[in-house]
Amino acid sequence: MRKPIYLTLATSGLLALAACASNGGGTASSGPVGIVQIAAYTGDQAFEAQFSDSIDFPALYAVNHAGGILGRKVSLIQVDTRSDPADALAAMGKTLATSSNVAAILGPDSTSAATLVPLLNTHHQPMMISAGEAAYDRSSYAYLWRDVPPDPANGEAIALWAKRQGYASVATVFGTDTGSQGDLPGVVAGVKAVGIKLADQENLTPDQPSYRAAVERLLAAKPAAIITESDGPTAATFFGELRQLGSLVPIIGTSGTPSDSYFTPMRGAIGSANFNKYFRAVVVGNPVTSLAVKAFNASVLATAAKLSKPVTQWENNSFSESGYDAMITLALAMDAAHSTAGTVYNSYIAQVTAPGPGKQVVYTYAAGKAALAAGHKIQYIGAAGPLLFNKYHNSFGSQAVEEFPANAPAVVVGTITQAQVQALGG
């Protein structure tokens, strides 16, 4: 009964907030500019916190090292969803009620988006969501922005990579949690579209002591490859038993898998040599050598003490780069609008990222801030590439296929373009 009680309390409190006063997405005119990160810092999806840290601290460093937004330092406000949408609603409601300096939102994630997006939109809070659900592909929310591919697009990119590798059949192994399930419909649709046989589908309740029955079903289906997303311990248990009872085949992870919280248990379960041989992931963005990537990696190293180890897992990490780009974009939009009020700067998000005649192309926050101060219009191109938002405030480009050497940055071994995904129906 805990969820309905929390939901009722949170909703009544938020209605009172809306009735009493809304600052229209504005913030205090002095003091730090507050950027809220919504993530699961506790609960069964707490692995998200590692990803959030790899976005927040490098981006904060980049902005504050260049003097902050409109001469004001940026502060991070962490809102813990506790891996539960009702808890997320209560926590976000409290933050909006007690903080006068909230200027922008990083998130929400897949678990909390359904409850938080309407609330944040009502409060005129520009948000760069990390939720990949197709529900936001054609969003009517004016303050919602997304610079990562929708979950179906990542799933379809994985299917395209499997086809390119010549796999005649695949199996899917996904956790039953909301975050893991997001890519699954795109994977299934993509596999069908490219003409690969879907030999088996296994949905794993997280953190069980054994998945022997699921392993045996998969072995009987004899897939040429496995497409997967789950938390690290669940993956370790399943693939460890797969190794014991049969043999490994190529494993393709979604963009939700690359982190040490996934890699370490998997290496322990199947052996580091097997992990290096069999595991690849298709991830958002497409890391290339650019000034933006160099700036991101430099910010990662400058904030290494605050990031999960090994720090090399965050260098050239496409998902982290996309989140970093999101914060830099929000900061530049505020600078361009000369305001931290969401009602004022929201429309500038597209303006500072769109190409156009006479625009100065910039790859860092410092360069963008300087160009704006000099009276130029800008196009910010991020570490994950250009941010080309459509009328629904969605932007995604190429996706990278990566392998992950131990204690070294990820290595790009292939690319799936946006055009290829869209040709498939993504």
DONUVEX-162094 format. One record per atom (N, C-alpha, C): x, y, z. Coordinates in pm, whole numbers, plus 50000, padded with zeros to 5 digits. Layout:
N
XYZ ...
% end
This chain:
426
500814987950000 500005000050000 500845012650000 502155011450007 503015023150022 502895032649904 502825027249783 502795036149667 501565045049664 500345039549681 499185048449679 499235059249786 499735056049906 499815066050013 500755077249972 501945073749925 502915083949883 502355092249769 501715085249674 501205092249557 500145102349596 499265098549690 498225107649735 498825119649805 499765117149896 500395128149969 501135137349875 501905131449783 502705139649692 501815147949602 500745141749549 499865148749458 499145160149527 498645157749649 497945168349721 498885179949751 500155176549785 501115187149813 501435195249689 501515188549575 501845195549452 500675204049403 499455199349426 498295207549392 498265220149475 498645218749602 498705230549688 499765240149638 500885234549594 501945242949538 501435250949419 500755244049328 500285250649208 499245261249241 498415258649342 497365268049380 497945280349449 498985278149529 499535289249607 500425298149523 501425292449460 502375300849385 503205292349293 503415297249174 504355291249081 505255302349031 506545299749033 507455310348991 507625310948841 506795303248767 506835304048621 508125299048561 508825290448634 510085285348582 511225294848607 511005305248683 512075314648713 512875310148833 513985316948860 514805313748975 515165326549047 515745324849164 516245336549236 517255343849148 517295357149159 518145365149072 519585365849117 519885360249234 521255360049282 521555346449343 522815344249372 523205331249426 523375321149315 523635308649350 523915298449247 522695295249162 522965290849040 521925286048950 521755271048976 520585266749013 520365252849048 520005244148929 520765233548908 520455223348807 520095210648883 518905205548859 518435193548927 518775181148844 519375171348908 519565158248848 518585148648914 517675143248834 516725133248884 517265119448847 517505111148946 518055097848918 517785088749037 517975075849013 517865065949121 519205065149193 519295071849306 520525071149386 520435059649487 519225054749512 519025043049598 517965034249533 517785022249585 516805012949530 517425003649429 516564995849363 517084985249276 517664990349144 517515003349116 518125009048996 519225019249031 519815017749148 520795027449196 522065027949112 522245018249022 523395018948931 523325031448844 522135037448831 521985049748754 522875060948808 523125060648939 523875071649000 525265072948939 525885061848902 527205062448840 527145070148707 526125067248628 525955074448502 525705089248528 524835092248624 524505106148654 525745113948697 526545107948783 527775114648827 528715117448711 528785107948616 529695109648503 529235120648408 527975124748420 527435135948344 527595148848422 527125148548546 526955160748625 528275167548659 529195160048716 530405166448767 531305171748655 531495164348545 532255170248434 531575182748376 530245182348361 529545193948305 529585205748400 529395203348528 529495214148627 530885220448623 531885211948613 533255217048605 533425226048484 532945221448368 533105229148244 532425242748254 531215243048310 530465255648319 531075264848424 531335259648541 531845268148650 533285272548625 534065264048559 535445267648527 535495279448430 534405281048352 534325292148257 533595304248316 533345304048447 532735315548512 531265314248545 530665302648512 529265300648546 528305306748445 527025305848475 525965310948389 525625325248430 525785334548337 525485348648365 526235353548488 527465348348502 528305352448613 527985345748744 527085336048744 526685328948866 527115314348857 527675309148963 528075295248968 526845286148961 527055274148911 525995264248903 526145254349018 525035251249083 525045241249190 524185229449148 524545217649195 523825205349162 522865201849273 521615199349236 520585194949331 520195180749291 520515171049374 520235157049343 518885152949402 517995148249315 516685143349357 516675128249337 516515120949446 516565106349445 515165100649420 515015093349310 513725086949281 513485074549367 514545069749432 514495057249508 514015045549422 514185046949292 513765036649195 512265034449196 511515044749233 510065043449250 509395056249202 508405055549112 507795067749058 507055076049163 506435069649262 505745077149366 506735084549456 507815077949492 508845084449571 509475096049493 509635094049362 510195104649278 509295116949278 507985114749270 507035125749271 507095133449402 507145126249513 507225132849643 508505140949657 509635135049613 510925141749627 511005154149538 510505153049415 510535164549325 509605175449373 508455171649426 507535181549481 508155189349595 508875182449682 509545189149792 510615198749741 511355194449640 512415203049584 511825215849525 510755214449449 510125226249389 509535235549495 509085229649606 508465237649711 509485245249795 510685239749803 511665245449898 512855252249832 513035250649700 514195256349632 513745267549539 514315279349557 513955290749473 514895292549355 515925284249346 516935286449243 516975275449136 515915267149125 515905256549024 515715262748886 516665260448796 516615266348663 516405256048553 516805243548576 516715233348471 516775219548534 516335209848455 516245195948503 517005186848409 517865178248463 518455167148389 517685154648430 516955148848339 516035137948369 514625143148342 513615135348381 513655122748454 514005110648368 514125099148437 514455086648371 513185079048336 513355067048284 512195059248240 511255055848353 511785053148471 510945049148583 510045060448629 510545072748629 509815083848690 509205093548590 509465091948462 509025101948364 507515103648361 506775092748368 505325093848356 504715102648464 505275102448584 504735110648692 505355124548696 506615125948652 507315138648669 507215148048549 507145142848429 507105151648312 505925161248316 504695156648343 503585166248350 503785176848459 504305172848574 504555182148683 505565192848642 506695188448587 507755197848551 507315207148439 506535201748345 506035210248238 505095221048292 504255217348386 503345226948449 504115237948520 505245234448577 506065244248649 507085251148557 506935249348426 507765256348327 509245253848350 509585241148378 510965237348401 511505230048278 512385236248199 513005228948088 513725216548139 513465205348073 514035192548118 514635185248000 515825179648019 516465171047921 516295156747971 515265149847922 514925136947978 515855126047926 516035115948009 516805104147968 515885092247945 514565094447953 513595083847929 513475081247779 513575068647741 513575065347599 512245061047544 511175061347624 509895056047581 509385063147456 508715055447370 508175060947246 507105071447272 506545071747391 505515081647425 506015095947408 507345097747413 507915111247402 508475114247263 508245105247169 508725107547033 508015119346968 506735121147001 505955132346948 505265139447063 506095144447151 505615150447275 504955163947251 503905166547327 503245179647324 503695188347441 504635183547522 505125191047637 506135201547590 505835214147613 506675225047562 508045225447625 508165220447748 509425221547822 510225208447822 509785198747746 510485185847737 511425185847617 512675181647642 513695180247539 514385166847558 514865160947449 515565148047460 516655147547354 517885145447400 519015144847305 519615131047297 518845120847335 519275106947318 518225099747234 518585089147163 517605082047082 516495076147168 515275075847117 514235068447187 514605053747195 514075047047295 514425032947314 514225024547188 513115026147113 512985018046992 514125020246894 514645032546886 515745035346792 517005027946832 517295027346963 518475019947007 518285005046980 517065000047005 516804985946977 516924982646830 516444991646745 516544989246601 517984990046553 518764998946612 520184999646576 520904986646612 520534980846725 521124968046765 520764957246663 519514957046618 519104947146518 519884949046388 520104961446348 520884964246227 522314959346241 522904961046360 524254956146383 524294940846379 523294934346438 523234919746435 523134914646291 522344921446210 522214917646069 523534919545997 524224930646026 525504933545962 526544922845997 526414917246119 527364906946162 527014893146106 525874892046041 525504879445978 524824869546070 524284874046183 523614864846275 522234861146218 522004848246198 520734843646140 519624843146244 519994841646370 518994841046477 519574847446603 518694853246683 519114859246809 518104855846918 518554857147042 517674856247159 517754869447233 516694872947305 516714884847390 516704880447536 517534886947616 517594884347760 517524897947830 516374901247886 516154914447945 515614913248087 516044922348172 515454923248304 514024928048293 513214924748393 511804928748390 511574942748446 512624949448496 512464963048545 512164972448429 511534983748460 511084993148358 512214998148270 513335001748332 514465007048255 514994997148153 515114984548193 515644974448101 514664971247988 513374971448018 512374967547918 512194977947807 512694990147828 512435000847732 512914997947592 514074991647577 514634988947445 514024976647378 513364968147456 512944955147404 511984956147286 510944964747288 510064965347170 510804969247043 511764978347054 512544982246936 513414971046886 513974963346978 514784951846939 513924941746863 512774938446919 511894928346857 511424933146720 511004945946712 510554951346584 511704951746484 512884955646530 514034956446441 514474942946389 514504933046477 514894919546438 513954914346329 512654917046348 511674912846248 511894920246116 512164933346125 512314941446004 513534937645922 514614933345988 515824929845912 515864915145873 514844907545913 514754893645869 515564883745949 515834886946076 516544877546164 515504869746245 515744857046266 514844848646346 515014851946495 513914854346564 513934856146709 513744842446772 514844836346812 514824822346855 514254820546995 514434830547082 514004828847221 513934842647286 513014844247381 512924856347462 512874852447609 513824857547686 513854855047829 513774868347904 512804869447993 512644881248078 512944877248222 513974883548278 514514879148407 514084888548520 513454882848621 513214890448744 514574893348807 514884906048834 516244909348880 516664902249007 517964899349014 518644895249136 518134882249197 517774872749111 517414859349158 518694851049176 518664840949264 519884832949286 520264824049169 519284820949080 519564812248966 518564815048854 519044813348732 518174814348614 518334801848528 518514790648592 518824778148522 517774774648417 516494775848451 515454772148356 515514781048231 515744794048252 515844803248139 517074800048054 518164796748119 519394793148046 519154780747961 518484770848019 518234758447945 517334760947824 516334769647839 515484772947724 516284779847615 517144788847655 517964795947556 518914786547484 519544777647559 520464768047496 519744759147397 518514755447429 517734746947339 517374754347210 517234767647218 516874775647101 518064778047008 519284776647059 520524777846982 520634790946902 520534802346968 520684815046897 522154817446858 522344825046751 523704828546709 524264839946792 523384847846856 523804859046940 522704862347039 523064869747142 522124873647246 522114888847258 520924894747259 520754909047281 520214910947422 520824920247499 520524920147641 520564933747707 519784935147814 519934946047911 519354941448044 520124943648150 519674941148287 520694947948378 520484946948508 521514951548600 522674941548599 523814945848650 525014937648645 524924924248717 524464924048843 524384911248913 523464901148844 522334905848791 521434896848719 522124891048597 522794899648522 523534895048403 524604885048441 525314887848550 526394878848592 525854865048626 524734864648695 524144851648731 523724843948606 523014850748517 522514843948396 523654839248307 524574848248272 525614844548177 526664835448240 526814836348373 527684826848441 527144812648430 525824811248447 525204798048434 525214793448288 525064802948196 525124799348054 526494793448021 527524799648073 528884794648049 529064780648109 528494778348225 528644765548292 527864754448223 526664757648174 525774747348121 525924745247971 526484755047902 526624753847757 527834761447709 527624770247615 528724778147561 528244792247531 529154801647533 528824815547507 528744818247357 527924828147323 527824833247187 527974848447196 528134855447085 528234870047092 527074876347169 527404886147252 526444893047337 526424907747298 525234912947268 525104927047230 524274934147336 524894943747405 524204951347508 523594964047453 522574968947521 521954981747485 522784993247541 522325005447516 523025017147569 522935018147719 522095009847782 521975009947927 522975000947998 523824993847923 524734984247987 526124989648018 526694998947940 528105002347964 528365010248093 528805003348194 529315009448317 530034998648395 530875002748486 531634992848563 530714984448651 529554989848690 528624982048771 528054970348693 528124970848561 527724959648476 528944951348435 530014958148397 531174951148345 531854942348450 532034947548571 532784940048673 532124926748707 530804926448739 530184913348765 530234904048644 530064909748525 530084901248405 531474895348382 532514903348398 533884898048383 534134887048486 533654889148607 533834879048710 533104866148679 531944867248614 531114855448589 531554847448468 531994854248361 532334846848239 533824847448206 534584855148285 536014856448258 536294868648171 537344875648202 537664887948131 537944885447983 538624874547953 538934871447812 537644868947733 536704861747793 535424859247726 534634872147708 534674880747810 533964893547801 534514901647684 535824902547676 536444910147566 536104904047430 536004891047424 535754884247297 534304885547253 533374884247346 531964882647309 531104895147325 531484904347415 530554915247448 530814927947366 529744933247308 529734946347245 528444953447289 528414966547279 527194974047308 526964984347201 525704986847171 525314997447078 524805008947164 525475020347155 525235031147250 524865043947178 524215052847252 523815065747196 525035074047163 524905082147059 526025090647019 527055082846939 528015090146888 529065083846808 530375091346833 531165086946930 532375094346966 533345095746850 533745107746824 534775110546724 535755120346786 536885121846722 537855131546772 537375145546737 537115153646837 536685167346816 537055175446939 536955188546928 537225197147043 536235194447155 534995190847119 533995188147221 534345175547300 534795165147228 535185152647296 536395155147385 537365162647335 538545165747415 538155173447542 537225182847528 536775190647644 536055181747745 535215172547694 534515163347783 535505154547858 536435148347786 537405139547852 538265147047953 538625159547921 539395167548014 538595170448141 537295172748126 536435175248242 536265162648325 536205151148258 536145138348330 537385136748418 538545139048361 539795137448437 539895147748548 539385159748526 539445170248628 538555167248747 537525158948725 536595155548833 536675140948871 537795134648841 537965120148860 537675115749004 538005124049101 537815120249241 536345118149276 535435123849197 534005122949226 533305112049145 534045105149059 533445095448968 533795081149010 532905071848973 533155057749002 534365052948923 535125044248985 536345039048925 536045026148847 536785023248742 537855031348687 537325043148606 538005054248612 537565066348544 537575064448392 538395055348343 538465053048198 537125048648139 536235043048222 534945038648169 534095050448124 534415062648172 533615074348137 534225082148021 535505080447995 536105087047878 535505081047751 535125089647659 534505085247533 533225077347555 532595078847671 531345071847699 530205079647635 529575073947536 528595081247456 527395085947537 526905077547627 525755081347708 526115093147798 527275092447861 527725103447947 527905116147866 528455114847746 528645126447660 527325133147626 526285125247599 524985130947566 524415138947683 524545133547804 524085140747921 524875153347947 526185152547927 527065164147939 526635174947838 526395170747714 525935180247612 524635186947654 523765179247719 522475184747762 522665196347859 523545194647959 523755205348055 524425217447990 525395215047902 526055226047834 525035233847749 524155226647682 523135233047600 522205241747683 521755236547796 520875244247884 521575256847933 522845255547969 523595267148018 523755277747909 524075273447788 524235282847678 522915289647642 521805282247653 520495288147626 520195299247727 520545297047853 520345307447954 521195319647923 522455317247884 523325328447849 522765336247730 522275329047630 521755335647510 520505343847542 519685338847632 518445345647668 518635356347776 519815356547836 520105365647948 519125363348063 518765350748084 517805347448189 517925332848228 517645330148355 517585316248402 516155311548420 515175319748378 513775316048388 513385307048271 512805295648301 512435286248196 511505292348093 510585300748135 509645307048042 510365316047942 511545320747978 512295329647890 513275321947801 514065312947861 515165306947784 514795294147712 513595288647738 513245275747680 513385275747528 512915286147462 512975286747315 514395288147263 515325292347349 516715294247307 517475280947299 516915270347355 517595257247351 517815253047207 516785254347125 516935250946984 517795261246911 517725273746953 518485284246884 519995282446897 520465277747013 521915276547032 522475263546977 521605254746927 522065241946873 521795240346724 520895248246669 520535246946528 521585253446439 521855247446321 522765253946226 522065265946162 522835274646102 522255286146035 523325295245979 522955303345879 523935312345817 524475322445917 525765324345913 526395334245999 526615329946142 526185317746176 526365313046313 527805308746337 528285311146457 529625306746495 529505292946558 530195283246500 530165269646553 531105268646673 530595263546784 531395262246906 531295247946956 532335243547028 532395229747076 532525228847228 532615240247294 532755240347440 531865251147499 531585249747629 530795260147695 531545273347695 532825272947724 533615285247731 533575292747598 533745285347488 533725291747357 532345297247324 531315289847359 529955294547334 529615306847414 529995306847539 529735318447625 530455330847572 531695329247530 532465340547477 531855345747348 531425336647261 530835340847134 529525348547156 528705343747248 527455350747280 527735364447338 528735365247425 529085378047487 529565388047383 530145382847274 530635391547167 529545395047066 528325390247090 527205393747004 526945384146890 527605372546890 527405362746783 526255353346816 525605348146712 524715336746728 525555324046713 525165313346782 526025301646785 525275288846749 526055278846707 525605265046702 526555256846787 526055251546898 526875242846981 526825228746926 527995223046898 528105208946860 528775201746975 528105191847028 528545185447151 529495173947131 529865167847243 530765156347240 530145144347170 528805143347177 528105132447109 527675136346968 528065148446924 527735152946790 526745164446790 526245168446673 525285179446665 523975176046736 523335186146790 522025184546852 521015191346760 520305183546682 519385188746582 517965185246624 517375193846705 516055191046761 514965192946656 514045183346649 512895184746560 511775192246632 510615193146570 509525201046629 508985194846757 509325182146781 508905175646905 510005176147011 511065183846983 512185185647077 512995172947095 513015164546993 513845152546995 515035154146902 516195149546946 517385149746862 518175137046886 518495129946780 519455119046794 520145116846661 521385113246669 522175111046549 522605096646536 523845094746498 524375081246482 524525074446617 524585061146614 524835053346734 526105045046711 526865043546818 528165037046806 528105022746859 528805013846794 529025000346845 530405000246909 530454996347037 531704997547111 532104984347176 533414982747191 533954972147275 534674978947391 534914971447497 535314977547622 536504970347685 537714974147643 538904968347704 538964971747853 539504962847932 539614965248076 540534977148102 540074986148192 540884997648236 541355006448121 540495008048021 540805016547906 539505022147851 539575033547781 538355039147722 537725029747620 536425031347599 535725023247499 536305025647360 536185015547277 536705016247139 535525014447043 535345023846951 534275023046853 534675013246743 533805003346719 534094993246616 533074993646503 532085002146514 531075003346409 530145014846435 529365018646335 528425029746346 527115026146277 526005029446343 524675028346283 524145042546271 523835047046152 523425060846133 521935062746160 521555075246186 520155078546207 519335074946082 519905077645965 519205074545841 518905059645828 519845051245870 519645036845863 518525032445957 518485038346076 517425035146171 516065039746117 516015052046065 514755057246015 514265049645894 515195044545813 514795036345697 514155023345741 514535018945863 513955006645917 512585009245979 512305021946002 511015025346062 511125031446198 512415034746245 512605040146378 512335054946384 
% end
